[in-house]
Amino acid sequence: QVQLVESGGGLVQAGGSLRLSCAGSGRRLSRYAMGWFRQAPGKEREFVAGVSASDGSTPYAESVKGRFTISRDNAKDTVYLQMNSLKREDTAVYYCASARNPWGSGYGPYEYWGQGTQVTVSS
C-alpha cells in the first residue's frame, strides 16, 4: 500500500519561505514521477510542480516559476517543495502525489495522494 505523508506547512508572512516534505512508503518513489498540487478554498486542485523519474525534468505552473523549487532525495524516498517569495495567493492545502506508472513525466498522471498540509500566507 502506497502512503505519502506531507509535512512542513504552516503560517508565514508574505515574502517568506517554507519547505514542504513528502515522505513515501509502499513503493520506490525514485521510479515514479512525483508532483505537488494545491487546493485553495472554493477552487479546484491545481498542479504546482512535478519531477520526472526518467530525466529529472521539472515542470512548474506559471504562477510559481522562479519562486518554487521541487527536488527529490531518492535515498530517502522523499520529495521537497521549496517555496520562496510567498504570496497571499499561495495560501492553500498542498498535496504531494506519486505517478500511476513508472518512469513517467512530471506531469503525471498521478494516482497516489497524501493527506495534504496547510500553507497560509499572511500579508
Contacts in CASP RR format, 6 or more apart in sequence:
PFRMAT RR
TARGET T0000
AUTHOR 0000-0000-0000
METHOD contacts of the structure
MODEL  1
QVQLVESGGGLVQAGGSLRLSCAGSGRRLSRYAMGWFRQAPGKEREFVAG
VSASDGSTPYAESVKGRFTISRDNAKDTVYLQMNSLKREDTAVYYCASAR
NPWGSGYGPYEYWGQGTQVTVSS
1 26 0 8 1.000
2 24 0 8 1.000
2 25 0 8 1.000
2 26 0 8 1.000
2 27 0 8 1.000
2 98 0 8 1.000
2 112 0 8 1.000
3 24 0 8 1.000
3 25 0 8 1.000
3 26 0 8 1.000
3 114 0 8 1.000
4 22 0 8 1.000
4 23 0 8 1.000
4 24 0 8 1.000
4 96 0 8 1.000
4 97 0 8 1.000
4 98 0 8 1.000
4 112 0 8 1.000
4 113 0 8 1.000
4 114 0 8 1.000
5 22 0 8 1.000
5 23 0 8 1.000
5 24 0 8 1.000
5 114 0 8 1.000
5 115 0 8 1.000
6 20 0 8 1.000
6 21 0 8 1.000
6 22 0 8 1.000
6 94 0 8 1.000
6 95 0 8 1.000
6 96 0 8 1.000
6 114 0 8 1.000
6 115 0 8 1.000
6 116 0 8 1.000
6 117 0 8 1.000
7 20 0 8 1.000
7 21 0 8 1.000
7 22 0 8 1.000
7 23 0 8 1.000
7 117 0 8 1.000
8 18 0 8 1.000
8 19 0 8 1.000
8 20 0 8 1.000
8 21 0 8 1.000
8 117 0 8 1.000
9 18 0 8 1.000
9 20 0 8 1.000
9 94 0 8 1.000
9 117 0 8 1.000
9 118 0 8 1.000
9 119 0 8 1.000
10 18 0 8 1.000
10 117 0 8 1.000
10 118 0 8 1.000
10 119 0 8 1.000
10 120 0 8 1.000
11 120 0 8 1.000
11 122 0 8 1.000
12 18 0 8 1.000
12 86 0 8 1.000
12 119 0 8 1.000
12 120 0 8 1.000
12 121 0 8 1.000
12 122 0 8 1.000
13 86 0 8 1.000
13 121 0 8 1.000
13 122 0 8 1.000
13 123 0 8 1.000
14 86 0 8 1.000
14 87 0 8 1.000
14 88 0 8 1.000
14 121 0 8 1.000
14 122 0 8 1.000
14 123 0 8 1.000
15 84 0 8 1.000
15 85 0 8 1.000
15 86 0 8 1.000
15 87 0 8 1.000
15 121 0 8 1.000
16 84 0 8 1.000
16 85 0 8 1.000
16 86 0 8 1.000
16 121 0 8 1.000
17 82 0 8 1.000
17 83 0 8 1.000
17 84 0 8 1.000
17 85 0 8 1.000
17 86 0 8 1.000
18 83 0 8 1.000
18 86 0 8 1.000
18 119 0 8 1.000
19 80 0 8 1.000
19 81 0 8 1.000
19 82 0 8 1.000
19 83 0 8 1.000
20 36 0 8 1.000
20 80 0 8 1.000
20 81 0 8 1.000
20 83 0 8 1.000
20 94 0 8 1.000
20 96 0 8 1.000
20 117 0 8 1.000
20 119 0 8 1.000
21 78 0 8 1.000
21 79 0 8 1.000
21 80 0 8 1.000
22 34 0 8 1.000
22 36 0 8 1.000
22 78 0 8 1.000
22 79 0 8 1.000
22 80 0 8 1.000
22 81 0 8 1.000
22 96 0 8 1.000
22 114 0 8 1.000
23 76 0 8 1.000
23 77 0 8 1.000
23 78 0 8 1.000
24 77 0 8 1.000
24 78 0 8 1.000
24 98 0 8 1.000
25 77 0 8 1.000
27 98 0 8 1.000
27 112 0 8 1.000
28 77 0 8 1.000
29 72 0 8 1.000
29 74 0 8 1.000
29 77 0 8 1.000
29 78 0 8 1.000
29 79 0 8 1.000
29 98 0 8 1.000
30 53 0 8 1.000
30 72 0 8 1.000
30 74 0 8 1.000
30 77 0 8 1.000
31 53 0 8 1.000
31 102 0 8 1.000
31 103 0 8 1.000
32 53 0 8 1.000
32 98 0 8 1.000
32 99 0 8 1.000
32 101 0 8 1.000
32 102 0 8 1.000
32 103 0 8 1.000
32 104 0 8 1.000
33 50 0 8 1.000
33 51 0 8 1.000
33 52 0 8 1.000
33 53 0 8 1.000
33 98 0 8 1.000
33 99 0 8 1.000
33 103 0 8 1.000
33 104 0 8 1.000
33 105 0 8 1.000
33 106 0 8 1.000
33 107 0 8 1.000
33 108 0 8 1.000
33 110 0 8 1.000
34 50 0 8 1.000
34 51 0 8 1.000
34 53 0 8 1.000
34 70 0 8 1.000
34 72 0 8 1.000
34 79 0 8 1.000
34 96 0 8 1.000
34 97 0 8 1.000
34 98 0 8 1.000
34 99 0 8 1.000
34 106 0 8 1.000
35 47 0 8 1.000
35 48 0 8 1.000
35 49 0 8 1.000
35 50 0 8 1.000
35 51 0 8 1.000
35 70 0 8 1.000
35 79 0 8 1.000
35 96 0 8 1.000
35 97 0 8 1.000
35 98 0 8 1.000
35 99 0 8 1.000
35 106 0 8 1.000
35 108 0 8 1.000
35 110 0 8 1.000
36 48 0 8 1.000
36 49 0 8 1.000
36 50 0 8 1.000
36 68 0 8 1.000
36 70 0 8 1.000
36 79 0 8 1.000
36 81 0 8 1.000
36 94 0 8 1.000
36 95 0 8 1.000
36 96 0 8 1.000
36 97 0 8 1.000
37 45 0 8 1.000
37 46 0 8 1.000
37 47 0 8 1.000
37 48 0 8 1.000
37 94 0 8 1.000
37 95 0 8 1.000
37 96 0 8 1.000
37 97 0 8 1.000
37 110 0 8 1.000
38 45 0 8 1.000
38 46 0 8 1.000
38 48 0 8 1.000
38 90 0 8 1.000
38 92 0 8 1.000
38 93 0 8 1.000
38 94 0 8 1.000
38 95 0 8 1.000
38 119 0 8 1.000
39 45 0 8 1.000
39 46 0 8 1.000
39 92 0 8 1.000
39 93 0 8 1.000
39 95 0 8 1.000
40 89 0 8 1.000
40 91 0 8 1.000
40 92 0 8 1.000
40 93 0 8 1.000
43 92 0 8 1.000
45 95 0 8 1.000
46 61 0 8 1.000
47 61 0 8 1.000
47 107 0 8 1.000
48 60 0 8 1.000
48 61 0 8 1.000
48 64 0 8 1.000
48 68 0 8 1.000
48 81 0 8 1.000
48 94 0 8 1.000
49 58 0 8 1.000
49 59 0 8 1.000
49 60 0 8 1.000
49 61 0 8 1.000
49 64 0 8 1.000
49 68 0 8 1.000
49 69 0 8 1.000
49 70 0 8 1.000
49 81 0 8 1.000
50 58 0 8 1.000
50 59 0 8 1.000
50 60 0 8 1.000
50 70 0 8 1.000
50 106 0 8 1.000
50 107 0 8 1.000
50 108 0 8 1.000
51 57 0 8 1.000
51 58 0 8 1.000
51 70 0 8 1.000
51 71 0 8 1.000
51 72 0 8 1.000
51 79 0 8 1.000
51 106 0 8 1.000
52 58 0 8 1.000
52 104 0 8 1.000
52 105 0 8 1.000
52 106 0 8 1.000
53 99 0 8 1.000
53 102 0 8 1.000
53 103 0 8 1.000
53 104 0 8 1.000
54 103 0 8 1.000
54 104 0 8 1.000
54 105 0 8 1.000
57 105 0 8 1.000
57 106 0 8 1.000
58 69 0 8 1.000
58 70 0 8 1.000
58 106 0 8 1.000
59 105 0 8 1.000
59 106 0 8 1.000
59 107 0 8 1.000
60 66 0 8 1.000
60 68 0 8 1.000
60 70 0 8 1.000
63 89 0 8 1.000
64 83 0 8 1.000
64 90 0 8 1.000
67 83 0 8 1.000
67 84 0 8 1.000
67 85 0 8 1.000
67 86 0 8 1.000
68 81 0 8 1.000
68 82 0 8 1.000
68 83 0 8 1.000
68 84 0 8 1.000
69 81 0 8 1.000
69 82 0 8 1.000
69 84 0 8 1.000
70 79 0 8 1.000
70 80 0 8 1.000
70 81 0 8 1.000
70 82 0 8 1.000
71 79 0 8 1.000
71 80 0 8 1.000
71 82 0 8 1.000
72 78 0 8 1.000
72 79 0 8 1.000
72 80 0 8 1.000
73 79 0 8 1.000
73 80 0 8 1.000
79 96 0 8 1.000
81 94 0 8 1.000
81 96 0 8 1.000
83 90 0 8 1.000
83 119 0 8 1.000
86 119 0 8 1.000
86 121 0 8 1.000
87 121 0 8 1.000
88 121 0 8 1.000
88 122 0 8 1.000
88 123 0 8 1.000
89 121 0 8 1.000
90 119 0 8 1.000
90 121 0 8 1.000
91 119 0 8 1.000
91 120 0 8 1.000
91 121 0 8 1.000
92 118 0 8 1.000
92 119 0 8 1.000
93 116 0 8 1.000
93 117 0 8 1.000
93 118 0 8 1.000
93 119 0 8 1.000
94 116 0 8 1.000
94 117 0 8 1.000
94 118 0 8 1.000
94 119 0 8 1.000
95 113 0 8 1.000
95 114 0 8 1.000
95 115 0 8 1.000
95 116 0 8 1.000
96 113 0 8 1.000
96 114 0 8 1.000
96 116 0 8 1.000
97 110 0 8 1.000
97 111 0 8 1.000
97 112 0 8 1.000
97 113 0 8 1.000
97 114 0 8 1.000
98 110 0 8 1.000
98 111 0 8 1.000
98 112 0 8 1.000
99 106 0 8 1.000
99 108 0 8 1.000
99 109 0 8 1.000
99 110 0 8 1.000
99 111 0 8 1.000
100 108 0 8 1.000
100 109 0 8 1.000
100 110 0 8 1.000
100 111 0 8 1.000
101 109 0 8 1.000
END
